[in-house]
Amino acid sequence: MPDTVLREIYDIAKFGPTSMNTQPMRLLFLRTAAAKERLRPHLAPANVDKTMAAPVTAIVGHDLAFHEHLPRLFPHHPNAKGMFEGKLPLIEMTAFRNGSLQGAYLIIAARALGLDCGPMSGFDNAGVDAEFFVGTQVKSNFLCNLGYGDHSKIFARSPRFDFASVCTLL
């Protein structure tokens, strides 16, 4: 998969909103066999073969230092950074929630460009963080395999709830 496609995915996904424009998502695109071999020991057994075969595996993480960027990203609120300083539970919750939103935007962007996506949580987060994010404040959230799948080998889309099953109008 060309780097231009990965850039295009991000350039679409970055416009999805996050609270206070926090933008905590951080992405690591594993494109080489060597990079994926570093990931292999941290994968659940059921995820090894498909991850090794995928053209790209994205490690979708979130930066616990996101608030350091708020003076630039949310300039109309001068104390935005200060609202988070020293409040680790608030930082963790905000980073995880908004990083998850951005990860979903990434998947929607990839699907809009015709890629198949395989998001997964079957891996050792602590191991992935130690392998790929040591010395940073980035924590892994989920993995997502990206590529153009062989539709003869991909599951058909699983059922979805209809509106009435999950939505209430008040």
N, C-alpha and C positions, 0 to 999 in steps of 0.2 A: 504494500500500500504506500503510495507516495506521501511524503511529508506534507505536500500541498493539501491533501485530503484531510489530514489531521488538523492542519491550520484552519481549513474551512469549517470543520466541525466546531472547533473552539470559537471561531469568529461568529458563528451563529449562536452557540450556547451562551456566550458571555453576555448577551443582551437579556437573558432571563433575569427577572428581578430577585433580589435578596433583601432581607430586612436591613435597613440603614445602608444599603449598597455595600454590605460587608465583604462580599466576594471571597469567601474563605477557601474555595476549592483550589486544590493544587493537583496537577496531573503529571504522572510519569508514564510515558508511552514506551512500553517494552517492545522493540521492533526486531531485535536480533536474537538468535538462538542462545548466545551467551547471556544476555539479559534475562531471558526466560529461564535458563538453567539456574540462575540465582534465585528465582521465584519458586522453582520446583519443590524444594524441601518444605516450603510453607503451605503448599496446596493440599486440600483434602484429596484423598485418592481418586474420587469420582471426577475431579476437575483437572487432573494432570494431563490426560491425553488431549482433551479439547483445547486446553490452554497452550500446550506445546504446538498444536497444529494451527492455531489462530494466527493470522498475519500480524496482529497487534493486540497486546493486552494492556489496557489502561489501568493503572493503579489510581483510583480516585481517592484523594485524601483531602484533609482540611487543615488549615494552618491556625494553630492556637495563638499566633501573633497577628491575626488579621486586623485587630484593632489599631495596630501601629500605623496602618495605611489609611485610617479613617479621615485624618485631616485632608488628604488628597481626594479620597473617594466619596466623602460625605461632608464637603466644605461648608455647607449652609448650617451645620450644627457644630459650633466651635468646641464643644465639650464632648463630642461623640467618643473620642478615644478615652477620655477620663471616665466615662460611664462604665467601662470594662476593666480598667486597671485595678489589679488586686482582687478581682472577683472571678476566680478560676471556675467555679460551677457555672456562672453565667457565660464565661468565655467558651467553655466546653460545649454547653448546650447550644449556644448561638452558632458556633463553628460547625458542629455536627448537623444541626437542622438545615442551615443554609448551604453547607457543603453538599448535603444530600439532595437539596433542591437543584443545585447546580449540576450534580451528577445526573439527575433525571433530565435536565435540559440537554446535557451532553448526549444522552441516549436518544432523545427526540431529534436532535440535530443530526446525529449519525443516521437514524432511520430516514429522515427527510432527504438525505443524500443517497439513499438506497443501500446503505450498509445493514448487515445483520449484526445484532448485539446480543451478547451473552453475559448479562450481569450476574455476579455471584458473590456470595459471602462465605463460601466454604474454603477458608484459609486461616492461617494463624496471624492475626493482626500484629501481635507483638513481634513475631519473627520478621514479618514484612517491614515493620517500622525499623527494627534493628538493622536489617539488610539494606534498606533503600533510603531511609530518612534519618539516619544517625546524625546527631549534631544540629538537627533542625527542630522546629516545633510543629512539624507536620505529622499527622496521624492518619493512617490508612482507614478508609471507610469500607469500600468495596472494590472488587475487580470487575472489569468489563472487557470481554473479548470482542474485537471489532474485525469485520471483514465481510467478504462477499461469500456467503455460505453455499454449499452444495445443497440445493433444495430437495434433492432426493434423500438426503441424510438428516435434514433438519425437521424437528417436530413441527407439525401443523400448529398454527396459533391455537393456544388453549382457550377454552371458553372464557367469556367476560360476563360480568353481571350486567343486567339491563338497568336502566335508570331507576325504575320503581323499586328495585331490590336494595339500592344503596343510597338513594337520595330522598330527602324529605323537603317538601315545600311548606313553609309556614306563612 
